[in-house]
Amino acid sequence: MGKKIAIEESLIDLKNELENMGYDIVDMDNGDVEAIVYMSALVNMNMGFDISNGKGAILINAHGRTADEIDEIIRNRKYSSLF
């Protein structure tokens, strides 16, 4: 089983691509994830996520990113500057 990540519901194509790369895609309300992938205009990140994997989850804005770029961010647990 691959790394478990949560993806915002409307990102269907991205979800399918990441599943094909071996990721286990779960609902946004599942707290035990490596990453949460969202589209900034569609998700209120203030709604709160219960992260229970002990090391936190990386939040990734999918806007303008490919599945390969998101995969690299997850594998390296590195995200570019917010600004």
mmCIF file of the N, C-alpha and C atoms, coordinates in Angstrom:
data_MODEL
# 
_entry.id   MODEL 
# 
loop_
_atom_site.group_PDB 
_atom_site.id 
_atom_site.type_symbol 
_atom_site.label_atom_id 
_atom_site.label_alt_id 
_atom_site.label_comp_id 
_atom_site.label_asym_id 
_atom_site.label_entity_id 
_atom_site.label_seq_id 
_atom_site.pdbx_PDB_ins_code 
_atom_site.Cartn_x 
_atom_site.Cartn_y 
_atom_site.Cartn_z 
_atom_site.occupancy 
_atom_site.B_iso_or_equiv 
_atom_site.pdbx_formal_charge 
_atom_site.auth_seq_id 
_atom_site.auth_comp_id 
_atom_site.auth_asym_id 
_atom_site.auth_atom_id 
_atom_site.pdbx_PDB_model_num 
ATOM 1   N N  . MET A 1 1  ? 0.845   -1.172 0.000   1.00 0.00 ? 1  MET A N  1 
ATOM 2   C CA . MET A 1 1  ? 0.000   0.000  0.000   1.00 0.00 ? 1  MET A CA 1 
ATOM 3   C C  . MET A 1 1  ? 0.894   1.241  0.000   1.00 0.00 ? 1  MET A C  1 
ATOM 4   N N  . GLY A 1 2  ? 0.503   2.254  -0.802  1.00 0.00 ? 2  GLY A N  1 
ATOM 5   C CA . GLY A 1 2  ? 1.265   3.489  -0.897  1.00 0.00 ? 2  GLY A CA 1 
ATOM 6   C C  . GLY A 1 2  ? 0.962   4.435  0.247   1.00 0.00 ? 2  GLY A C  1 
ATOM 7   N N  . LYS A 1 3  ? 1.559   5.598  0.176   1.00 0.00 ? 3  LYS A N  1 
ATOM 8   C CA . LYS A 1 3  ? 1.301   6.620  1.189   1.00 0.00 ? 3  LYS A CA 1 
ATOM 9   C C  . LYS A 1 3  ? -0.149  7.062  1.118   1.00 0.00 ? 3  LYS A C  1 
ATOM 10  N N  . LYS A 1 4  ? -0.724  7.305  2.287   1.00 0.00 ? 4  LYS A N  1 
ATOM 11  C CA . LYS A 1 4  ? -2.120  7.712  2.369   1.00 0.00 ? 4  LYS A CA 1 
ATOM 12  C C  . LYS A 1 4  ? -2.200  9.232  2.307   1.00 0.00 ? 4  LYS A C  1 
ATOM 13  N N  . ILE A 1 5  ? -2.977  9.742  1.332   1.00 0.00 ? 5  ILE A N  1 
ATOM 14  C CA . ILE A 1 5  ? -3.158  11.182 1.201   1.00 0.00 ? 5  ILE A CA 1 
ATOM 15  C C  . ILE A 1 5  ? -4.637  11.497 1.026   1.00 0.00 ? 5  ILE A C  1 
ATOM 16  N N  . ALA A 1 6  ? -5.010  12.706 1.416   1.00 0.00 ? 6  ALA A N  1 
ATOM 17  C CA . ALA A 1 6  ? -6.381  13.183 1.237   1.00 0.00 ? 6  ALA A CA 1 
ATOM 18  C C  . ALA A 1 6  ? -6.376  14.221 0.123   1.00 0.00 ? 6  ALA A C  1 
ATOM 19  N N  . ILE A 1 7  ? -7.388  14.142 -0.744  1.00 0.00 ? 7  ILE A N  1 
ATOM 20  C CA . ILE A 1 7  ? -7.494  15.073 -1.866  1.00 0.00 ? 7  ILE A CA 1 
ATOM 21  C C  . ILE A 1 7  ? -8.887  15.661 -1.893  1.00 0.00 ? 7  ILE A C  1 
ATOM 22  N N  . GLU A 1 8  ? -8.962  16.965 -2.105  1.00 0.00 ? 8  GLU A N  1 
ATOM 23  C CA . GLU A 1 8  ? -10.242 17.660 -2.210  1.00 0.00 ? 8  GLU A CA 1 
ATOM 24  C C  . GLU A 1 8  ? -11.075 17.005 -3.313  1.00 0.00 ? 8  GLU A C  1 
ATOM 25  N N  . GLU A 1 9  ? -12.364 16.805 -3.047  1.00 0.00 ? 9  GLU A N  1 
ATOM 26  C CA . GLU A 1 9  ? -13.250 16.011 -3.906  1.00 0.00 ? 9  GLU A CA 1 
ATOM 27  C C  . GLU A 1 9  ? -13.268 16.408 -5.372  1.00 0.00 ? 9  GLU A C  1 
ATOM 28  N N  . SER A 1 10 ? -13.194 17.686 -5.688  1.00 0.00 ? 10 SER A N  1 
ATOM 29  C CA . SER A 1 10 ? -13.344 18.126 -7.077  1.00 0.00 ? 10 SER A CA 1 
ATOM 30  C C  . SER A 1 10 ? -12.108 17.861 -7.937  1.00 0.00 ? 10 SER A C  1 
ATOM 31  N N  . LEU A 1 11 ? -11.004 17.446 -7.353  1.00 0.00 ? 11 LEU A N  1 
ATOM 32  C CA . LEU A 1 11 ? -9.760  17.219 -8.093  1.00 0.00 ? 11 LEU A CA 1 
ATOM 33  C C  . LEU A 1 11 ? -9.689  15.783 -8.614  1.00 0.00 ? 11 LEU A C  1 
ATOM 34  N N  . ILE A 1 12 ? -10.680 15.410 -9.397  1.00 0.00 ? 12 ILE A N  1 
ATOM 35  C CA . ILE A 1 12 ? -10.849 14.023 -9.844  1.00 0.00 ? 12 ILE A CA 1 
ATOM 36  C C  . ILE A 1 12 ? -9.686  13.544 -10.706 1.00 0.00 ? 12 ILE A C  1 
ATOM 37  N N  . ASP A 1 13 ? -9.278  14.333 -11.703 1.00 0.00 ? 13 ASP A N  1 
ATOM 38  C CA . ASP A 1 13 ? -8.181  13.909 -12.579 1.00 0.00 ? 13 ASP A CA 1 
ATOM 39  C C  . ASP A 1 13 ? -6.885  13.733 -11.794 1.00 0.00 ? 13 ASP A C  1 
ATOM 40  N N  . LEU A 1 14 ? -6.611  14.670 -10.914 1.00 0.00 ? 14 LEU A N  1 
ATOM 41  C CA . LEU A 1 14 ? -5.410  14.585 -10.083 1.00 0.00 ? 14 LEU A CA 1 
ATOM 42  C C  . LEU A 1 14 ? -5.474  13.364 -9.171  1.00 0.00 ? 14 LEU A C  1 
ATOM 43  N N  . LYS A 1 15 ? -6.640  13.113 -8.599  1.00 0.00 ? 15 LYS A N  1 
ATOM 44  C CA . LYS A 1 15 ? -6.842  11.938 -7.746  1.00 0.00 ? 15 LYS A CA 1 
ATOM 45  C C  . LYS A 1 15 ? -6.511  10.663 -8.516  1.00 0.00 ? 15 LYS A C  1 
ATOM 46  N N  . ASN A 1 16 ? -7.031  10.555 -9.737  1.00 0.00 ? 16 ASN A N  1 
ATOM 47  C CA . ASN A 1 16 ? -6.784  9.360  -10.550 1.00 0.00 ? 16 ASN A CA 1 
ATOM 48  C C  . ASN A 1 16 ? -5.304  9.199  -10.880 1.00 0.00 ? 16 ASN A C  1 
ATOM 49  N N  . GLU A 1 17 ? -4.638  10.295 -11.221 1.00 0.00 ? 17 GLU A N  1 
ATOM 50  C CA . GLU A 1 17 ? -3.211  10.226 -11.540 1.00 0.00 ? 17 GLU A CA 1 
ATOM 51  C C  . GLU A 1 17 ? -2.390  9.779  -10.332 1.00 0.00 ? 17 GLU A C  1 
ATOM 52  N N  . LEU A 1 18 ? -2.702  10.332 -9.166  1.00 0.00 ? 18 LEU A N  1 
ATOM 53  C CA . LEU A 1 18 ? -1.948  9.965  -7.963  1.00 0.00 ? 18 LEU A CA 1 
ATOM 54  C C  . LEU A 1 18 ? -2.244  8.527  -7.535  1.00 0.00 ? 18 LEU A C  1 
ATOM 55  N N  . GLU A 1 19 ? -3.472  8.068  -7.734  1.00 0.00 ? 19 GLU A N  1 
ATOM 56  C CA . GLU A 1 19 ? -3.784  6.651  -7.469  1.00 0.00 ? 19 GLU A CA 1 
ATOM 57  C C  . GLU A 1 19 ? -2.960  5.755  -8.382  1.00 0.00 ? 19 GLU A C  1 
ATOM 58  N N  . ASN A 1 20 ? -2.830  6.140  -9.645  1.00 0.00 ? 20 ASN A N  1 
ATOM 59  C CA . ASN A 1 20 ? -2.029  5.360  -10.592 1.00 0.00 ? 20 ASN A CA 1 
ATOM 60  C C  . ASN A 1 20 ? -0.550  5.346  -10.216 1.00 0.00 ? 20 ASN A C  1 
ATOM 61  N N  . MET A 1 21 ? -0.110  6.348  -9.470  1.00 0.00 ? 21 MET A N  1 
ATOM 62  C CA . MET A 1 21 ? 1.277   6.402  -8.987  1.00 0.00 ? 21 MET A CA 1 
ATOM 63  C C  . MET A 1 21 ? 1.463   5.568  -7.721  1.00 0.00 ? 21 MET A C  1 
ATOM 64  N N  . GLY A 1 22 ? 0.359   5.023  -7.177  1.00 0.00 ? 22 GLY A N  1 
ATOM 65  C CA . GLY A 1 22 ? 0.465   4.156  -6.009  1.00 0.00 ? 22 GLY A CA 1 
ATOM 66  C C  . GLY A 1 22 ? 0.002   4.761  -4.701  1.00 0.00 ? 22 GLY A C  1 
ATOM 67  N N  . TYR A 1 23 ? -0.541  5.972  -4.730  1.00 0.00 ? 23 TYR A N  1 
ATOM 68  C CA . TYR A 1 23 ? -1.030  6.590  -3.497  1.00 0.00 ? 23 TYR A CA 1 
ATOM 69  C C  . TYR A 1 23 ? -2.382  6.017  -3.109  1.00 0.00 ? 23 TYR A C  1 
ATOM 70  N N  . ASP A 1 24 ? -2.603  5.910  -1.808  1.00 0.00 ? 24 ASP A N  1 
ATOM 71  C CA . ASP A 1 24 ? -3.886  5.495  -1.245  1.00 0.00 ? 24 ASP A CA 1 
ATOM 72  C C  . ASP A 1 24 ? -4.659  6.775  -0.945  1.00 0.00 ? 24 ASP A C  1 
ATOM 73  N N  . ILE A 1 25 ? -5.732  7.036  -1.696  1.00 0.00 ? 25 ILE A N  1 
ATOM 74  C CA . ILE A 1 25 ? -6.499  8.270  -1.564  1.00 0.00 ? 25 ILE A CA 1 
ATOM 75  C C  . ILE A 1 25 ? -7.651  8.046  -0.589  1.00 0.00 ? 25 ILE A C  1 
ATOM 76  N N  . VAL A 1 26 ? -7.762  8.935  0.406   1.00 0.00 ? 26 VAL A N  1 
ATOM 77  C CA . VAL A 1 26 ? -8.815  8.826  1.415   1.00 0.00 ? 26 VAL A CA 1 
ATOM 78  C C  . VAL A 1 26 ? -9.587  10.142 1.485   1.00 0.00 ? 26 VAL A C  1 
ATOM 79  N N  . ASP A 1 27 ? -10.704 10.122 2.218   1.00 0.00 ? 27 ASP A N  1 
ATOM 80  C CA . ASP A 1 27 ? -11.518 11.320 2.405   1.00 0.00 ? 27 ASP A CA 1 
ATOM 81  C C  . ASP A 1 27 ? -10.749 12.376 3.187   1.00 0.00 ? 27 ASP A C  1 
ATOM 82  N N  . MET A 1 28 ? -11.154 13.632 2.989   1.00 0.00 ? 28 MET A N  1 
ATOM 83  C CA . MET A 1 28 ? -10.504 14.754 3.670   1.00 0.00 ? 28 MET A CA 1 
ATOM 84  C C  . MET A 1 28 ? -10.642 14.663 5.188   1.00 0.00 ? 28 MET A C  1 
ATOM 85  N N  . ASP A 1 29 ? -11.650 13.953 5.689   1.00 0.00 ? 29 ASP A N  1 
ATOM 86  C CA . ASP A 1 29 ? -11.834 13.877 7.141   1.00 0.00 ? 29 ASP A CA 1 
ATOM 87  C C  . ASP A 1 29 ? -11.061 12.733 7.789   1.00 0.00 ? 29 ASP A C  1 
ATOM 88  N N  . ASN A 1 30 ? -10.251 12.004 7.022   1.00 0.00 ? 30 ASN A N  1 
ATOM 89  C CA . ASN A 1 30 ? -9.411  10.948 7.568   1.00 0.00 ? 30 ASN A CA 1 
ATOM 90  C C  . ASN A 1 30 ? -8.150  11.595 8.129   1.00 0.00 ? 30 ASN A C  1 
ATOM 91  N N  . GLY A 1 31 ? -7.912  11.469 9.420   1.00 0.00 ? 31 GLY A N  1 
ATOM 92  C CA . GLY A 1 31 ? -6.814  12.174 10.062  1.00 0.00 ? 31 GLY A CA 1 
ATOM 93  C C  . GLY A 1 31 ? -5.437  11.587 9.876   1.00 0.00 ? 31 GLY A C  1 
ATOM 94  N N  . ASP A 1 32 ? -5.319  10.348 9.464   1.00 0.00 ? 32 ASP A N  1 
ATOM 95  C CA . ASP A 1 32 ? -4.027  9.674  9.385   1.00 0.00 ? 32 ASP A CA 1 
ATOM 96  C C  . ASP A 1 32 ? -3.503  9.720  7.955   1.00 0.00 ? 32 ASP A C  1 
ATOM 97  N N  . VAL A 1 33 ? -3.006  10.894 7.534   1.00 0.00 ? 33 VAL A N  1 
ATOM 98  C CA . VAL A 1 33 ? -2.532  11.062 6.159   1.00 0.00 ? 33 VAL A CA 1 
ATOM 99  C C  . VAL A 1 33 ? -1.155  11.714 6.136   1.00 0.00 ? 33 VAL A C  1 
ATOM 100 N N  . GLU A 1 34 ? -0.433  11.477 5.045   1.00 0.00 ? 34 GLU A N  1 
ATOM 101 C CA . GLU A 1 34 ? 0.873   12.101 4.826   1.00 0.00 ? 34 GLU A CA 1 
ATOM 102 C C  . GLU A 1 34 ? 0.721   13.517 4.280   1.00 0.00 ? 34 GLU A C  1 
ATOM 103 N N  . ALA A 1 35 ? -0.333  13.728 3.467   1.00 0.00 ? 35 ALA A N  1 
ATOM 104 C CA . ALA A 1 35 ? -0.516  15.023 2.818   1.00 0.00 ? 35 ALA A CA 1 
ATOM 105 C C  . ALA A 1 35 ? -1.994  15.286 2.579   1.00 0.00 ? 35 ALA A C  1 
ATOM 106 N N  . ILE A 1 36 ? -2.327  16.574 2.507   1.00 0.00 ? 36 ILE A N  1 
ATOM 107 C CA . ILE A 1 36 ? -3.671  17.008 2.150   1.00 0.00 ? 36 ILE A CA 1 
ATOM 108 C C  . ILE A 1 36 ? -3.526  17.897 0.927   1.00 0.00 ? 36 ILE A C  1 
ATOM 109 N N  . VAL A 1 37 ? -4.155  17.479 -0.177  1.00 0.00 ? 37 VAL A N  1 
ATOM 110 C CA . VAL A 1 37 ? -4.071  18.217 -1.433  1.00 0.00 ? 37 VAL A CA 1 
ATOM 111 C C  . VAL A 1 37 ? -5.390  18.935 -1.638  1.00 0.00 ? 37 VAL A C  1 
ATOM 112 N N  . TYR A 1 38 ? -5.326  20.233 -1.856  1.00 0.00 ? 38 TYR A N  1 
ATOM 113 C CA . TYR A 1 38 ? -6.532  21.046 -1.975  1.00 0.00 ? 38 TYR A CA 1 
ATOM 114 C C  . TYR A 1 38 ? -6.353  22.089 -3.069  1.00 0.00 ? 38 TYR A C  1 
ATOM 115 N N  . MET A 1 39 ? -7.455  22.704 -3.480  1.00 0.00 ? 39 MET A N  1 
ATOM 116 C CA . MET A 1 39 ? -7.420  23.827 -4.400  1.00 0.00 ? 39 MET A CA 1 
ATOM 117 C C  . MET A 1 39 ? -7.802  25.048 -3.582  1.00 0.00 ? 39 MET A C  1 
ATOM 118 N N  . SER A 1 40 ? -6.944  26.024 -3.517  1.00 0.00 ? 40 SER A N  1 
ATOM 119 C CA . SER A 1 40 ? -7.096  27.138 -2.578  1.00 0.00 ? 40 SER A CA 1 
ATOM 120 C C  . SER A 1 40 ? -8.452  27.824 -2.634  1.00 0.00 ? 40 SER A C  1 
ATOM 121 N N  . ALA A 1 41 ? -9.040  27.959 -3.790  1.00 0.00 ? 41 ALA A N  1 
ATOM 122 C CA . ALA A 1 41 ? -10.320 28.657 -3.890  1.00 0.00 ? 41 ALA A CA 1 
ATOM 123 C C  . ALA A 1 41 ? -11.486 27.795 -3.428  1.00 0.00 ? 41 ALA A C  1 
ATOM 124 N N  . LEU A 1 42 ? -11.273 26.496 -3.273  1.00 0.00 ? 42 LEU A N  1 
ATOM 125 C CA . LEU A 1 42 ? -12.373 25.581 -3.005  1.00 0.00 ? 42 LEU A CA 1 
ATOM 126 C C  . LEU A 1 42 ? -12.445 25.078 -1.571  1.00 0.00 ? 42 LEU A C  1 
ATOM 127 N N  . VAL A 1 43 ? -11.380 25.195 -0.815  1.00 0.00 ? 43 VAL A N  1 
ATOM 128 C CA . VAL A 1 43 ? -11.347 24.625 0.528   1.00 0.00 ? 43 VAL A CA 1 
ATOM 129 C C  . VAL A 1 43 ? -10.968 25.699 1.537   1.00 0.00 ? 43 VAL A C  1 
ATOM 130 N N  . ASN A 1 44 ? -11.717 25.769 2.626   1.00 0.00 ? 44 ASN A N  1 
ATOM 131 C CA . ASN A 1 44 ? -11.388 26.669 3.722   1.00 0.00 ? 44 ASN A CA 1 
ATOM 132 C C  . ASN A 1 44 ? -10.432 25.923 4.643   1.00 0.00 ? 44 ASN A C  1 
ATOM 133 N N  . MET A 1 45 ? -9.160  26.262 4.601   1.00 0.00 ? 45 MET A N  1 
ATOM 134 C CA . MET A 1 45 ? -8.169  25.537 5.396   1.00 0.00 ? 45 MET A CA 1 
ATOM 135 C C  . MET A 1 45 ? -8.315  25.830 6.884   1.00 0.00 ? 45 MET A C  1 
ATOM 136 N N  . ASN A 1 46 ? -9.187  26.771 7.260   1.00 0.00 ? 46 ASN A N  1 
ATOM 137 C CA . ASN A 1 46 ? -9.446  27.039 8.671   1.00 0.00 ? 46 ASN A CA 1 
ATOM 138 C C  . ASN A 1 46 ? -10.461 26.074 9.257   1.00 0.00 ? 46 ASN A C  1 
ATOM 139 N N  . MET A 1 47 ? -11.013 25.171 8.429   1.00 0.00 ? 47 MET A N  1 
ATOM 140 C CA . MET A 1 47 ? -12.040 24.261 8.931   1.00 0.00 ? 47 MET A CA 1 
ATOM 141 C C  . MET A 1 47 ? -11.454 23.226 9.878   1.00 0.00 ? 47 MET A C  1 
ATOM 142 N N  . GLY A 1 48 ? -10.153 23.024 9.862   1.00 0.00 ? 48 GLY A N  1 
ATOM 143 C CA . GLY A 1 48 ? -9.500  22.132 10.812  1.00 0.00 ? 48 GLY A CA 1 
ATOM 144 C C  . GLY A 1 48 ? -9.435  20.698 10.338  1.00 0.00 ? 48 GLY A C  1 
ATOM 145 N N  . PHE A 1 49 ? -8.272  20.119 10.437  1.00 0.00 ? 49 PHE A N  1 
ATOM 146 C CA . PHE A 1 49 ? -8.051  18.725 10.096  1.00 0.00 ? 49 PHE A CA 1 
ATOM 147 C C  . PHE A 1 49 ? -7.437  18.056 11.309  1.00 0.00 ? 49 PHE A C  1 
ATOM 148 N N  . ASP A 1 50 ? -7.926  16.878 11.640  1.00 0.00 ? 50 ASP A N  1 
ATOM 149 C CA . ASP A 1 50 ? -7.392  16.118 12.762  1.00 0.00 ? 50 ASP A CA 1 
ATOM 150 C C  . ASP A 1 50 ? -6.276  15.233 12.230  1.00 0.00 ? 50 ASP A C  1 
ATOM 151 N N  . ILE A 1 51 ? -5.041  15.647 12.409  1.00 0.00 ? 51 ILE A N  1 
ATOM 152 C CA . ILE A 1 51 ? -3.899  14.899 11.899  1.00 0.00 ? 51 ILE A CA 1 
ATOM 153 C C  . ILE A 1 51 ? -3.374  14.015 13.027  1.00 0.00 ? 51 ILE A C  1 
ATOM 154 N N  . SER A 1 52 ? -3.461  12.701 12.829  1.00 0.00 ? 52 SER A N  1 
ATOM 155 C CA . SER A 1 52 ? -3.101  11.792 13.918  1.00 0.00 ? 52 SER A CA 1 
ATOM 156 C C  . SER A 1 52 ? -1.941  10.863 13.585  1.00 0.00 ? 52 SER A C  1 
ATOM 157 N N  . ASN A 1 53 ? -1.111  11.224 12.595  1.00 0.00 ? 53 ASN A N  1 
ATOM 158 C CA . ASN A 1 53 ? -0.015  10.325 12.252  1.00 0.00 ? 53 ASN A CA 1 
ATOM 159 C C  . ASN A 1 53 ? 1.263   10.613 13.034  1.00 0.00 ? 53 ASN A C  1 
ATOM 160 N N  . GLY A 1 54 ? 1.230   11.581 13.954  1.00 0.00 ? 54 GLY A N  1 
ATOM 161 C CA . GLY A 1 54 ? 2.373   11.837 14.813  1.00 0.00 ? 54 GLY A CA 1 
ATOM 162 C C  . GLY A 1 54 ? 3.409   12.787 14.253  1.00 0.00 ? 54 GLY A C  1 
ATOM 163 N N  . LYS A 1 55 ? 3.408   13.027 12.955  1.00 0.00 ? 55 LYS A N  1 
ATOM 164 C CA . LYS A 1 55 ? 4.392   13.957 12.392  1.00 0.00 ? 55 LYS A CA 1 
ATOM 165 C C  . LYS A 1 55 ? 3.742   15.055 11.579  1.00 0.00 ? 55 LYS A C  1 
ATOM 166 N N  . GLY A 1 56 ? 2.443   15.066 11.510  1.00 0.00 ? 56 GLY A N  1 
ATOM 167 C CA . GLY A 1 56 ? 1.742   16.099 10.758  1.00 0.00 ? 56 GLY A CA 1 
ATOM 168 C C  . GLY A 1 56 ? 1.645   15.765 9.288   1.00 0.00 ? 56 GLY A C  1 
ATOM 169 N N  . ALA A 1 57 ? 0.789   16.485 8.629   1.00 0.00 ? 57 ALA A N  1 
ATOM 170 C CA . ALA A 1 57 ? 0.596   16.294 7.193   1.00 0.00 ? 57 ALA A CA 1 
ATOM 171 C C  . ALA A 1 57 ? 1.005   17.567 6.482   1.00 0.00 ? 57 ALA A C  1 
ATOM 172 N N  . ILE A 1 58 ? 1.585   17.416 5.313   1.00 0.00 ? 58 ILE A N  1 
ATOM 173 C CA . ILE A 1 58 ? 1.942   18.577 4.518   1.00 0.00 ? 58 ILE A CA 1 
ATOM 174 C C  . ILE A 1 58 ? 0.706   19.006 3.729   1.00 0.00 ? 58 ILE A C  1 
ATOM 175 N N  . LEU A 1 59 ? 0.422   20.311 3.714   1.00 0.00 ? 59 LEU A N  1 
ATOM 176 C CA . LEU A 1 59 ? -0.698  20.857 2.957   1.00 0.00 ? 59 LEU A CA 1 
ATOM 177 C C  . LEU A 1 59 ? -0.177  21.301 1.602   1.00 0.00 ? 59 LEU A C  1 
ATOM 178 N N  . ILE A 1 60 ? -0.808  20.823 0.533   1.00 0.00 ? 60 ILE A N  1 
ATOM 179 C CA . ILE A 1 60 ? -0.339  21.128 -0.816  1.00 0.00 ? 60 ILE A CA 1 
ATOM 180 C C  . ILE A 1 60 ? -1.464  21.766 -1.610  1.00 0.00 ? 60 ILE A C  1 
ATOM 181 N N  . ASN A 1 61 ? -1.236  22.993 -2.066  1.00 0.00 ? 61 ASN A N  1 
ATOM 182 C CA . ASN A 1 61 ? -2.189  23.662 -2.936  1.00 0.00 ? 61 ASN A CA 1 
ATOM 183 C C  . ASN A 1 61 ? -1.962  23.134 -4.351  1.00 0.00 ? 61 ASN A C  1 
ATOM 184 N N  . ALA A 1 62 ? -2.973  22.507 -4.937  1.00 0.00 ? 62 ALA A N  1 
ATOM 185 C CA . ALA A 1 62 ? -2.847  21.883 -6.248  1.00 0.00 ? 62 ALA A CA 1 
ATOM 186 C C  . ALA A 1 62 ? -2.881  22.885 -7.397  1.00 0.00 ? 62 ALA A C  1 
ATOM 187 N N  . HIS A 1 63 ? -3.215  24.127 -7.119  1.00 0.00 ? 63 HIS A N  1 
ATOM 188 C CA . HIS A 1 63 ? -3.334  25.129 -8.178  1.00 0.00 ? 63 HIS A CA 1 
ATOM 189 C C  . HIS A 1 63 ? -2.031  25.252 -8.967  1.00 0.00 ? 63 HIS A C  1 
ATOM 190 N N  . GLY A 1 64 ? -2.086  24.961 -10.263 1.00 0.00 ? 64 GLY A N  1 
ATOM 191 C CA . GLY A 1 64 ? -0.928  25.088 -11.134 1.00 0.00 ? 64 GLY A CA 1 
ATOM 192 C C  . GLY A 1 64 ? 0.106   23.990 -10.998 1.00 0.00 ? 64 GLY A C  1 
ATOM 193 N N  . ARG A 1 65 ? -0.210  22.912 -10.292 1.00 0.00 ? 65 ARG A N  1 
ATOM 194 C CA . ARG A 1 65 ? 0.753   21.821 -10.089 1.00 0.00 ? 65 ARG A CA 1 
ATOM 195 C C  . ARG A 1 65 ? 0.301   20.553 -10.805 1.00 0.00 ? 65 ARG A C  1 
ATOM 196 N N  . THR A 1 66 ? 1.266   19.812 -11.290 1.00 0.00 ? 66 THR A N  1 
ATOM 197 C CA . THR A 1 66 ? 0.981   18.524 -11.913 1.00 0.00 ? 66 THR A CA 1 
ATOM 198 C C  . THR A 1 66 ? 1.046   17.425 -10.856 1.00 0.00 ? 66 THR A C  1 
ATOM 199 N N  . ALA A 1 67 ? 0.576   16.245 -11.220 1.00 0.00 ? 67 ALA A N  1 
ATOM 200 C CA . ALA A 1 67 ? 0.663   15.096 -10.313 1.00 0.00 ? 67 ALA A CA 1 
ATOM 201 C C  . ALA A 1 67 ? 2.124   14.781 -9.995  1.00 0.00 ? 67 ALA A C  1 
ATOM 202 N N  . ASP A 1 68 ? 3.008   14.910 -10.975 1.00 0.00 ? 68 ASP A N  1 
ATOM 203 C CA . ASP A 1 68 ? 4.434   14.655 -10.742 1.00 0.00 ? 68 ASP A CA 1 
ATOM 204 C C  . ASP A 1 68 ? 5.020   15.640 -9.733  1.00 0.00 ? 68 ASP A C  1 
ATOM 205 N N  . GLU A 1 69 ? 4.623   16.910 -9.830  1.00 0.00 ? 69 GLU A N  1 
ATOM 206 C CA . GLU A 1 69 ? 5.119   17.908 -8.881  1.00 0.00 ? 69 GLU A CA 1 
ATOM 207 C C  . GLU A 1 69 ? 4.607   17.621 -7.474  1.00 0.00 ? 69 GLU A C  1 
ATOM 208 N N  . ILE A 1 70 ? 3.350   17.225 -7.366  1.00 0.00 ? 70 ILE A N  1 
ATOM 209 C CA . ILE A 1 70 ? 2.781   16.896 -6.056  1.00 0.00 ? 70 ILE A CA 1 
ATOM 210 C C  . ILE A 1 70 ? 3.453   15.653 -5.479  1.00 0.00 ? 70 ILE A C  1 
ATOM 211 N N  . ASP A 1 71 ? 3.709   14.666 -6.319  1.00 0.00 ? 71 ASP A N  1 
ATOM 212 C CA . ASP A 1 71 ? 4.426   13.462 -5.892  1.00 0.00 ? 71 ASP A CA 1 
ATOM 213 C C  . ASP A 1 71 ? 5.803   13.825 -5.334  1.00 0.00 ? 71 ASP A C  1 
ATOM 214 N N  . GLU A 1 72 ? 6.510   14.700 -6.010  1.00 0.00 ? 72 GLU A N  1 
ATOM 215 C CA . GLU A 1 72 ? 7.839   15.114 -5.546  1.00 0.00 ? 72 GLU A CA 1 
ATOM 216 C C  . GLU A 1 72 ? 7.753   15.829 -4.199  1.00 0.00 ? 72 GLU A C  1 
ATOM 217 N N  . ILE A 1 73 ? 6.748   16.690 -4.031  1.00 0.00 ? 73 ILE A N  1 
ATOM 218 C CA . ILE A 1 73 ? 6.567   17.392 -2.757  1.00 0.00 ? 73 ILE A CA 1 
ATOM 219 C C  . ILE A 1 73 ? 6.320   16.387 -1.634  1.00 0.00 ? 73 ILE A C  1 
ATOM 220 N N  . ILE A 1 74 ? 5.459   15.402 -1.886  1.00 0.00 ? 74 ILE A N  1 
ATOM 221 C CA . ILE A 1 74 ? 5.136   14.405 -0.861  1.00 0.00 ? 74 ILE A CA 1 
ATOM 222 C C  . ILE A 1 74 ? 6.361   13.555 -0.525  1.00 0.00 ? 74 ILE A C  1 
ATOM 223 N N  . ARG A 1 75 ? 7.064   13.076 -1.554  1.00 0.00 ? 75 ARG A N  1 
ATOM 224 C CA . ARG A 1 75 ? 8.232   12.224 -1.319  1.00 0.00 ? 75 ARG A CA 1 
ATOM 225 C C  . ARG A 1 75 ? 9.323   12.949 -0.536  1.00 0.00 ? 75 ARG A C  1 
ATOM 226 N N  . ASN A 1 76 ? 9.546   14.217 -0.855  1.00 0.00 ? 76 ASN A N  1 
ATOM 227 C CA . ASN A 1 76 ? 10.615  14.979 -0.206  1.00 0.00 ? 76 ASN A CA 1 
ATOM 228 C C  . ASN A 1 76 ? 10.149  15.742 1.025   1.00 0.00 ? 76 ASN A C  1 
ATOM 229 N N  . ARG A 1 77 ? 8.821   15.778 1.234   1.00 0.00 ? 77 ARG A N  1 
ATOM 230 C CA . ARG A 1 77 ? 8.218   16.566 2.312   1.00 0.00 ? 77 ARG A CA 1 
ATOM 231 C C  . ARG A 1 77 ? 8.770   17.985 2.303   1.00 0.00 ? 77 ARG A C  1 
ATOM 232 N N  . LYS A 1 78 ? 8.925   18.535 1.102   1.00 0.00 ? 78 LYS A N  1 
ATOM 233 C CA . LYS A 1 78 ? 9.407   19.899 0.908   1.00 0.00 ? 78 LYS A CA 1 
ATOM 234 C C  . LYS A 1 78 ? 8.443   20.623 0.005   1.00 0.00 ? 78 LYS A C  1 
ATOM 235 N N  . TYR A 1 79 ? 8.127   21.830 0.395   1.00 0.00 ? 79 TYR A N  1 
ATOM 236 C CA . TYR A 1 79 ? 7.196   22.654 -0.359  1.00 0.00 ? 79 TYR A CA 1 
ATOM 237 C C  . TYR A 1 79 ? 7.886   23.973 -0.644  1.00 0.00 ? 79 TYR A C  1 
ATOM 238 N N  . SER A 1 80 ? 7.640   24.525 -1.812  1.00 0.00 ? 80 SER A N  1 
ATOM 239 C CA . SER A 1 80 ? 8.246   25.811 -2.142  1.00 0.00 ? 80 SER A CA 1 
ATOM 240 C C  . SER A 1 80 ? 7.634   26.923 -1.300  1.00 0.00 ? 80 SER A C  1 
ATOM 241 N N  . SER A 1 81 ? 8.252   28.046 -1.348  1.00 0.00 ? 81 SER A N  1 
ATOM 242 C CA . SER A 1 81 ? 7.802   29.220 -0.599  1.00 0.00 ? 81 SER A CA 1 
ATOM 243 C C  . SER A 1 81 ? 6.334   29.526 -0.859  1.00 0.00 ? 81 SER A C  1 
ATOM 244 N N  . LEU A 1 82 ? 5.656   30.041 0.151   1.00 0.00 ? 82 LEU A N  1 
ATOM 245 C CA . LEU A 1 82 ? 4.254   30.415 0.006   1.00 0.00 ? 82 LEU A CA 1 
ATOM 246 C C  . LEU A 1 82 ? 4.086   31.664 -0.836  1.00 0.00 ? 82 LEU A C  1 
ATOM 247 N N  . PHE A 1 83 ? 5.121   32.452 -0.984  1.00 0.00 ? 83 PHE A N  1 
ATOM 248 C CA . PHE A 1 83 ? 4.995   33.724 -1.697  1.00 0.00 ? 83 PHE A CA 1 
ATOM 249 C C  . PHE A 1 83 ? 5.881   33.768 -2.910  1.00 0.00 ? 83 PHE A C  1 
# 
